[in-house]
Amino acid sequence: MSKRARVLIADDEDSIRFVLRETLESGGHEVVDVADGDAALAAIASGDFEICFFDIRMPGPDGLELLDRLKATGHQTAVVIITAQNSFENAVEAMKRGALDYLAKPFSTEEVLPLVDKALRARALESEVRELRREVSGLSQPGERLVGRSAELLEVFKTIGRVARGDVAVLITGESGTGKELVARAIHGAGPRAEEPFVAVNAAAIPRELLESELFGHERGAFTGAVESRAGRFREASGGTLFLDEIGDMPVDLQAKILRVLQSKEVTPVGGRRVETVDVRVIAATHRDLEVAVAEGAFREDLLYRLRVVPIHMPPLRDRPEDVPILVDHFLGRYEGELSDQRLVMAPATLERLVDHDWPGNVRELENAIKRALVLASSDVLSPEDFDFLNRQPASTSGGDLETRIVEETRAALARPDPAVYREILPRVERAVLGTVLSATGGNQIRAAALLGINRNTLRKKITDLDIQVPGRE
């Protein structure tokens, strides 16, 4: 390292201070040396040091006490504990408390300068991480930001900072609920396109028949229900960033068209012949293993290489439990005033329970758990019992389990006085199905009826009978 460091030495042995001073000054560093803990405190109060060498036994506050005081006051100064061999256990304790390293007497002078280099690197990294945290925290939607201090998340922060200023494609992987879209928004917000549109498309949430039009747009009359032209997401995002969420769920034939757009930077709307150039940064995300999908023929290998110029993996919450308390504080602060009319406190046993939970739904599950607890809390202290619902696994709504859920709901209806099962259960199912399809079509009833396989007049009647809110209606 070429940077010069300010170094403080505190040791009551003159010979130790002399050897350290000579070695450090020969490396170009500025050195202050004192003989006791009180003098060390006075030196620290008078100036900033990159690294301190503290004897573990000396008059006044000893090395461990000085270390604790520095950490308690938020100093970023690195500390090396100087210890005799017979006090090695104390040195280990110092490492647990946050010391950078230790020197065991007698030590070689060759050990000293690398410790200063290590301290300077650590300080530079901490400064970079703090800056990234500040930068990333302001890039997402109001109230939404990446929160945590685990080593895994800090690596994500660093990668965001490095990749944001470039214009390369990024592939974000990770389980559902880990915050992949927040990473995408942070990259967009930290880059030169920050003032341009950020457009998100969830490939898994849009029916195959509509996805091509959603991405590339369409001309009027291109298909039944296309009563007017539409630009499409690529053109809407031109100049900015297009976030392709759940890219692993995209049909293979559409993957080929995405690849052509990435290669040519040109789009052709459905039913059109006019080619239009687009300037878009593409960030993709998926919870799937795309390498496996490639092997199974479900994902194009050439598209994977095109999207994965820079990979970012969002670790699941169960692998970074140290982030749970920080996330809890964040969500309490975000939702407390909105969902509760009192100031709530999280009991220590409750926080311990949340840290120990596996969080299969990751950060999204934790967020929803906090919101639910805030709404249902019976006192101003959130107890472990307020999160008893975490022990109950929600019923799946996929495959045959959907039928099981309907059977359970029907039996519950039968147990009520004067049951009217058909009129009670069937409208709930129809309302959910029709509402989802209408939302996917943007309220276009012709396209919705085609996807549902029913007559448009039938759909209109059901919308009225079931009081379904159609998107786009005023």
C-alpha positions as CSV (number, residue, x, y, z in Angstrom):
1,M,0.0,0.0,0.0
2,S,1.4,3.4,-0.9
3,K,-1.0,5.4,1.4
4,R,0.5,6.9,4.5
5,A,-1.2,6.0,7.8
6,R,-1.4,7.7,11.2
7,V,-0.5,5.0,13.8
8,L,-0.9,5.1,17.6
9,I,1.2,2.8,19.8
10,A,0.3,2.3,23.4
11,D,2.7,0.1,25.4
12,D,4.4,0.5,28.7
13,E,7.6,-1.2,27.4
14,D,10.0,1.3,25.9
15,S,11.7,-1.4,23.8
16,I,8.4,-2.4,22.2
17,R,7.5,1.2,21.4
18,F,11.0,1.8,19.9
19,V,10.9,-1.3,17.6
20,L,7.3,-0.5,16.4
21,R,8.1,3.2,15.8
22,E,11.3,2.4,13.8
23,T,9.5,-0.2,11.7
24,L,6.5,1.9,11.0
25,E,8.4,5.1,10.2
26,S,10.6,3.1,7.8
27,G,7.4,2.2,6.0
28,G,6.6,5.9,5.6
29,H,3.9,6.1,8.3
30,E,3.3,8.8,10.9
31,V,3.6,7.4,14.4
32,V,2.5,8.6,17.9
33,D,3.6,6.5,20.8
34,V,2.5,6.6,24.5
35,A,3.2,4.6,27.6
36,D,-0.3,4.1,29.1
37,G,-4.0,3.9,28.5
38,D,-4.8,7.4,29.7
39,A,-2.3,8.9,27.3
40,A,-3.7,6.8,24.5
41,L,-7.2,8.1,25.2
42,A,-5.9,11.7,25.0
43,A,-4.1,11.0,21.7
44,I,-7.3,9.5,20.2
45,A,-9.3,12.5,21.3
46,S,-6.8,14.8,19.6
47,G,-6.7,13.2,16.2
48,D,-7.8,10.4,13.9
49,F,-5.7,7.2,13.5
50,E,-6.0,4.5,10.8
51,I,-4.6,1.9,13.2
52,C,-3.7,1.5,16.9
53,F,-1.3,-1.0,18.5
54,F,-2.5,-1.5,22.1
55,D,-0.7,-3.6,24.8
56,I,-3.1,-5.9,26.5
57,R,-1.6,-5.1,29.9
58,M,-0.5,-1.5,30.8
59,P,-1.3,1.3,33.3
60,G,-4.7,3.0,33.0
61,P,-7.2,1.5,30.6
62,D,-5.7,-1.7,29.1
63,G,-5.8,-2.7,25.5
64,L,-9.2,-4.5,25.7
65,E,-10.8,-1.5,27.4
66,L,-9.4,0.9,24.8
67,L,-10.7,-1.4,22.1
68,D,-14.2,-1.5,23.6
69,R,-14.3,2.3,23.9
70,L,-13.3,2.8,20.3
71,K,-16.0,0.4,19.1
72,A,-18.6,1.9,21.4
73,T,-18.0,5.4,20.1
74,G,-18.2,4.3,16.4
75,H,-14.5,4.9,15.5
76,Q,-13.4,3.2,12.3
77,T,-9.8,2.9,13.7
78,A,-8.4,-0.6,13.4
79,V,-6.9,-2.1,16.5
80,V,-4.1,-4.6,16.9
81,I,-3.7,-6.1,20.4
82,I,-0.1,-6.8,21.6
83,T,-0.1,-9.8,23.9
84,A,2.4,-12.0,25.7
85,Q,2.2,-15.7,24.7
86,N,0.7,-16.5,28.1
87,S,-2.2,-14.2,27.5
88,F,-3.1,-15.7,24.1
89,E,-6.7,-16.4,25.3
90,N,-7.2,-12.7,25.8
91,A,-6.0,-12.0,22.3
92,V,-8.7,-14.4,21.0
93,E,-11.2,-12.5,23.1
94,A,-10.0,-9.3,21.5
95,M,-10.6,-10.7,18.1
96,K,-14.2,-11.5,19.1
97,R,-14.7,-7.9,20.2
98,G,-13.6,-6.6,16.8
99,A,-9.8,-6.3,16.9
100,L,-8.2,-6.4,13.4
101,D,-5.4,-8.8,14.6
102,Y,-2.9,-9.4,17.4
103,L,0.8,-9.5,17.8
104,A,2.3,-12.1,20.2
105,K,5.5,-11.1,22.0
106,P,8.2,-11.6,20.9
107,F,7.2,-10.7,17.4
108,S,9.1,-10.2,14.1
109,T,9.2,-6.7,12.6
110,E,8.1,-8.3,9.3
111,E,4.7,-8.9,10.8
112,V,4.1,-5.2,11.5
113,L,3.8,-3.4,8.1
114,P,1.4,-6.0,6.6
115,L,-1.0,-5.2,9.5
116,V,-1.0,-1.5,8.5
117,D,-1.7,-2.5,4.9
118,K,-4.6,-4.7,6.1
119,A,-6.0,-1.9,8.2
120,L,-5.9,0.5,5.3
121,R,-7.6,-2.0,3.0
122,A,-10.3,-2.7,5.6
123,R,-10.9,1.1,6.1
124,A,-11.2,1.7,2.4
125,L,-13.6,-1.2,2.1
126,E,-15.8,0.0,5.0
127,S,-15.9,3.5,3.4
128,E,-16.9,2.0,0.1
129,V,-19.7,-0.1,1.7
130,R,-21.0,2.9,3.7
131,E,-21.2,4.9,0.5
132,L,-22.9,2.1,-1.4
133,R,-25.4,1.7,1.4
134,R,-26.2,5.4,1.3
135,E,-26.4,5.3,-2.5
136,V,-28.5,2.2,-2.7
137,S,-30.9,3.2,0.0
138,G,-32.1,6.2,-2.0
139,L,-32.6,4.4,-5.3
140,S,-35.7,2.4,-4.8
141,Q,-39.4,3.2,-4.6
142,P,-40.4,5.3,-1.5
143,G,-40.1,3.1,1.6
144,E,-38.5,0.3,-0.4
145,R,-34.7,-0.3,-0.2
146,L,-32.2,-3.0,0.3
147,V,-31.7,-3.4,4.0
148,G,-29.0,-5.5,5.8
149,R,-25.4,-5.7,6.8
150,S,-24.5,-9.3,6.3
151,A,-21.4,-10.1,4.3
152,E,-23.5,-11.6,1.5
153,L,-25.6,-8.5,1.1
154,L,-22.6,-6.2,1.3
155,E,-21.1,-8.1,-1.7
156,V,-24.4,-7.4,-3.6
157,F,-24.0,-3.7,-2.6
158,K,-20.4,-3.6,-4.0
159,T,-21.4,-5.3,-7.2
160,I,-24.3,-2.8,-7.7
161,G,-21.8,0.0,-7.3
162,R,-19.4,-1.5,-9.8
163,V,-21.9,-2.4,-12.5
164,A,-24.3,0.6,-12.3
165,R,-22.2,3.0,-14.3
166,G,-21.7,0.5,-17.2
167,D,-24.3,-0.4,-19.6
168,V,-24.0,-4.2,-19.6
169,A,-26.7,-6.8,-19.1
170,V,-27.2,-8.1,-15.5
171,L,-28.8,-11.3,-14.5
172,I,-30.1,-11.4,-10.9
173,T,-30.8,-14.8,-9.4
174,G,-32.3,-15.8,-6.1
175,E,-35.4,-17.3,-4.5
176,S,-38.7,-15.5,-4.7
177,G,-39.0,-12.7,-2.1
178,T,-35.3,-11.9,-1.8
179,G,-35.5,-8.5,-3.4
180,K,-34.4,-9.0,-7.0
181,E,-36.4,-6.1,-8.3
182,L,-34.9,-3.8,-5.6
183,V,-31.5,-4.7,-6.9
184,A,-32.5,-3.9,-10.5
185,R,-34.0,-0.5,-9.4
186,A,-30.8,0.2,-7.5
187,I,-28.6,-0.5,-10.5
188,H,-30.9,1.7,-12.7
189,G,-30.9,4.5,-10.1
190,A,-27.2,4.6,-9.7
191,G,-26.4,4.7,-13.4
192,P,-26.5,7.2,-16.2
193,R,-30.0,6.2,-17.2
194,A,-31.4,7.1,-13.7
195,E,-33.6,10.0,-15.1
196,E,-35.1,7.7,-17.8
197,P,-37.8,5.1,-17.5
198,F,-37.5,2.0,-15.4
199,V,-40.0,-0.5,-16.9
200,A,-40.7,-3.9,-15.2
201,V,-42.3,-6.9,-16.9
202,N,-43.1,-10.1,-15.1
203,A,-42.9,-12.9,-17.7
204,A,-44.6,-15.4,-15.4
205,A,-47.6,-13.2,-14.7
206,I,-48.7,-12.5,-18.3
207,P,-50.4,-15.2,-20.4
208,R,-48.3,-16.5,-23.3
209,E,-50.8,-15.1,-25.8
210,L,-50.3,-11.6,-24.5
211,L,-46.6,-11.5,-23.7
212,E,-45.3,-10.8,-27.2
213,S,-47.7,-7.8,-27.5
214,E,-46.8,-6.7,-24.0
215,L,-43.1,-6.7,-24.9
216,F,-43.0,-5.5,-28.5
217,G,-46.3,-3.7,-28.9
218,H,-48.9,-4.2,-31.6
219,E,-50.5,-2.4,-34.5
220,R,-54.2,-1.6,-34.6
221,G,-56.1,-4.6,-35.9
222,A,-53.2,-7.0,-35.3
223,F,-55.6,-9.4,-33.5
224,T,-59.1,-9.5,-32.2
225,G,-59.4,-6.7,-29.6
226,A,-56.5,-4.7,-30.8
227,V,-58.6,-1.6,-31.2
228,E,-55.6,0.8,-31.0
229,S,-51.8,0.6,-31.4
230,R,-49.6,0.0,-28.4
231,A,-45.9,0.8,-28.0
232,G,-44.9,-2.2,-26.0
233,R,-42.5,-2.3,-23.0
234,F,-39.2,-2.2,-25.0
235,R,-40.2,1.0,-26.6
236,E,-41.6,2.4,-23.4
237,A,-38.3,1.8,-21.7
238,S,-36.2,3.2,-24.6
239,G,-33.4,5.4,-23.1
240,G,-33.8,3.7,-19.7
241,T,-33.9,0.2,-18.2
242,L,-36.2,-2.8,-19.0
243,F,-36.4,-5.3,-16.1
244,L,-37.4,-8.7,-17.3
245,D,-38.5,-10.5,-14.1
246,E,-38.9,-14.3,-14.1
247,I,-37.2,-14.6,-17.4
248,G,-36.8,-18.3,-16.8
249,D,-40.6,-18.7,-17.3
250,M,-40.6,-17.1,-20.7
251,P,-41.6,-19.4,-23.6
252,V,-38.7,-20.6,-25.8
253,D,-40.1,-19.0,-29.0
254,L,-40.3,-15.6,-27.3
255,Q,-36.7,-16.1,-26.0
256,A,-35.5,-16.1,-29.6
257,K,-37.3,-12.8,-30.3
258,I,-35.8,-11.3,-27.1
259,L,-32.3,-12.4,-28.3
260,R,-32.8,-10.8,-31.6
261,V,-33.8,-7.5,-30.0
262,L,-30.7,-7.6,-27.7
263,Q,-28.5,-8.3,-30.7
264,S,-30.0,-5.8,-33.2
265,K,-31.6,-3.2,-30.8
266,E,-34.6,-3.2,-33.0
267,V,-38.2,-4.2,-32.4
268,T,-41.1,-5.0,-34.7
269,P,-44.6,-4.7,-33.2
270,V,-47.1,-7.5,-33.6
271,G,-48.9,-7.1,-36.9
272,G,-46.5,-4.5,-38.1
273,R,-43.7,-4.2,-40.6
274,R,-42.0,-1.0,-39.4
275,V,-38.8,-1.7,-37.5
276,E,-38.0,0.7,-34.7
277,T,-34.6,1.1,-32.9
278,V,-34.6,1.0,-29.1
279,D,-31.9,2.0,-26.7
280,V,-32.5,-0.1,-23.6
281,R,-30.5,-1.5,-20.8
282,V,-31.8,-5.0,-20.0
283,I,-31.7,-6.4,-16.5
284,A,-33.2,-9.9,-16.0
285,A,-34.1,-11.9,-13.0
286,T,-35.2,-15.4,-12.2
287,H,-35.7,-17.8,-9.3
288,R,-34.9,-20.8,-11.6
289,D,-31.5,-22.5,-12.3
290,L,-31.1,-21.4,-15.9
291,E,-28.2,-23.8,-16.4
292,V,-30.6,-26.7,-15.6
293,A,-33.2,-25.1,-17.8
294,V,-30.7,-25.0,-20.7
295,A,-29.8,-28.6,-20.2
296,E,-33.6,-29.5,-20.3
297,G,-34.1,-27.4,-23.4
298,A,-36.4,-24.9,-21.6
299,F,-34.0,-22.0,-22.0
300,R,-31.8,-20.8,-24.8
301,E,-28.1,-21.1,-24.0
302,D,-27.2,-18.1,-26.2
303,L,-29.8,-15.9,-24.5
304,L,-28.4,-17.0,-21.1
305,Y,-24.9,-15.8,-22.1
306,R,-26.3,-12.6,-23.5
307,L,-28.2,-11.8,-20.3
308,R,-25.5,-13.0,-17.8
309,V,-22.8,-10.6,-18.6
310,V,-22.7,-9.7,-14.9
311,P,-24.4,-12.2,-12.5
312,I,-25.7,-11.1,-9.1
313,H,-27.1,-13.6,-6.6
314,M,-29.5,-12.6,-3.9
315,P,-29.0,-14.9,-0.9
316,P,-32.0,-16.3,0.9
317,L,-32.9,-14.8,4.2
318,R,-32.2,-18.0,6.1
319,D,-28.5,-17.7,5.0
320,R,-28.2,-14.3,6.5
321,P,-30.0,-14.3,9.9
322,E,-28.0,-11.3,11.1
323,D,-30.1,-9.2,8.7
324,V,-33.4,-10.2,10.3
325,P,-33.2,-7.7,13.3
326,I,-32.4,-4.8,10.9
327,L,-35.2,-5.8,8.5
328,V,-37.6,-6.0,11.5
329,D,-36.7,-2.5,12.6
330,H,-37.1,-1.3,9.0
331,F,-40.5,-2.7,8.5
332,L,-41.7,-1.6,12.0
333,G,-40.7,1.9,11.2
334,R,-42.2,1.8,7.7
335,Y,-45.6,0.4,8.7
336,E,-46.2,1.2,12.4
337,G,-47.9,4.5,11.8
338,E,-50.0,3.1,8.9
339,L,-51.2,-0.1,10.5
340,S,-51.2,0.5,14.3
341,D,-52.4,3.4,16.4
342,Q,-49.8,2.8,19.1
343,R,-46.0,2.6,19.5
344,L,-45.0,-1.0,19.5
345,V,-42.0,-2.7,21.0
346,M,-40.6,-6.0,19.9
347,A,-39.9,-8.3,22.9
348,P,-36.4,-9.9,22.9
349,A,-37.9,-13.4,22.8
350,T,-40.0,-12.4,19.8
351,L,-36.9,-11.1,17.9
352,E,-35.1,-14.3,18.7
353,R,-38.0,-16.3,17.3
354,L,-38.0,-14.3,14.1
355,V,-34.2,-14.8,13.7
356,D,-34.6,-18.5,14.2
357,H,-37.4,-18.8,11.6
358,D,-36.4,-20.3,8.2
359,W,-38.4,-17.7,6.2
360,P,-39.1,-19.8,3.1
361,G,-40.8,-16.7,1.6
362,N,-37.7,-14.6,2.4
363,V,-37.8,-10.9,2.9
364,R,-41.3,-10.6,1.4
365,E,-42.6,-13.1,4.0
366,L,-40.9,-11.3,6.9
367,E,-42.5,-8.0,5.7
368,N,-45.9,-9.5,5.5
369,A,-45.5,-11.1,8.9
370,I,-44.6,-7.8,10.5
371,K,-47.6,-6.1,8.8
372,R,-50.0,-8.9,10.0
373,A,-48.6,-8.7,13.6
374,L,-49.1,-4.9,13.6
375,V,-52.7,-5.2,12.5
376,L,-53.6,-7.9,15.0
377,A,-51.4,-6.9,18.0
378,S,-53.4,-6.8,21.2
379,S,-50.9,-4.9,23.3
380,D,-48.0,-2.5,22.7
381,V,-45.5,-5.3,23.1
382,L,-45.1,-7.8,20.2
383,S,-44.8,-11.2,21.9
384,P,-43.8,-14.5,20.3
385,E,-47.5,-15.5,20.3
386,D,-48.2,-12.6,17.9
387,F,-46.3,-14.7,15.3
388,D,-47.8,-18.1,16.0
389,F,-49.1,-18.0,12.5
390,L,-45.5,-18.7,11.3
391,N,-45.9,-22.3,12.5
392,R,-48.8,-22.9,10.2
393,Q,-47.9,-23.7,6.6
394,P,-50.3,-22.1,4.1
395,A,-52.2,-24.3,1.8
396,S,-50.8,-24.6,-1.6
397,T,-52.9,-23.5,-4.5
398,S,-51.0,-25.4,-7.2
399,G,-52.1,-28.6,-9.0
400,G,-54.3,-31.0,-7.1
401,D,-53.9,-29.0,-3.9
402,L,-56.3,-26.4,-5.3
403,E,-59.0,-29.0,-5.3
404,T,-58.1,-29.9,-1.7
405,R,-58.5,-26.2,-0.7
406,I,-61.9,-26.0,-2.4
407,V,-63.0,-29.2,-0.7
408,E,-62.0,-27.7,2.7
409,E,-63.8,-24.4,2.0
410,T,-66.9,-26.3,0.9
411,R,-66.9,-28.4,4.1
412,A,-66.6,-25.2,6.1
413,A,-69.6,-23.8,4.3
414,L,-71.6,-26.9,5.0
415,A,-70.9,-26.6,8.7
416,R,-72.6,-23.1,8.8
417,P,-76.3,-22.6,9.5
418,D,-78.5,-22.6,6.4
419,P,-75.6,-23.3,3.9
420,A,-75.9,-22.2,0.3
421,V,-72.8,-23.8,-0.9
422,Y,-73.1,-23.3,-4.6
423,R,-73.9,-19.6,-4.3
424,E,-71.2,-19.1,-1.7
425,I,-68.2,-21.0,-3.1
426,L,-68.6,-20.8,-6.9
427,P,-68.7,-16.9,-7.1
428,R,-65.5,-16.7,-5.1
429,V,-63.7,-19.0,-7.5
430,E,-65.1,-17.2,-10.6
431,R,-64.3,-13.8,-9.2
432,A,-60.7,-14.7,-8.6
433,V,-60.2,-16.3,-12.1
434,L,-62.0,-13.6,-14.0
435,G,-60.4,-10.8,-12.1
436,T,-56.9,-12.2,-12.7
437,V,-57.4,-12.6,-16.5
438,L,-59.0,-9.1,-16.8
439,S,-56.0,-7.7,-14.9
440,A,-53.6,-9.5,-17.3
441,T,-55.4,-8.1,-20.3
442,G,-55.5,-4.6,-19.0
443,G,-59.3,-4.7,-18.9
444,N,-59.7,-5.8,-22.5
445,Q,-62.8,-7.9,-22.4
446,I,-62.5,-9.4,-25.9
447,R,-59.1,-10.7,-25.2
448,A,-60.1,-11.9,-21.7
449,A,-63.1,-13.8,-23.1
450,A,-60.9,-15.4,-25.7
451,L,-58.4,-16.6,-23.0
452,L,-61.2,-17.8,-20.8
453,G,-62.8,-19.7,-23.7
454,I,-66.2,-18.1,-23.1
455,N,-68.5,-15.7,-25.0
456,R,-67.9,-12.0,-24.5
457,N,-71.5,-11.5,-23.5
458,T,-71.2,-14.2,-20.9
459,L,-68.1,-12.4,-19.5
460,R,-70.0,-9.1,-19.4
461,K,-72.8,-10.7,-17.4
462,K,-70.5,-12.3,-14.9
463,I,-68.6,-9.0,-14.4
464,T,-71.9,-7.4,-13.5
465,D,-73.3,-10.2,-11.4
466,L,-70.0,-10.7,-9.5
467,D,-69.3,-7.0,-9.2
468,I,-65.8,-7.3,-10.6
469,Q,-63.7,-4.2,-10.9
470,V,-62.4,-4.0,-14.5
471,P,-59.0,-2.3,-14.9
472,G,-59.2,0.8,-16.9
473,R,-62.8,1.6,-16.1
474,E,-63.4,5.0,-14.5
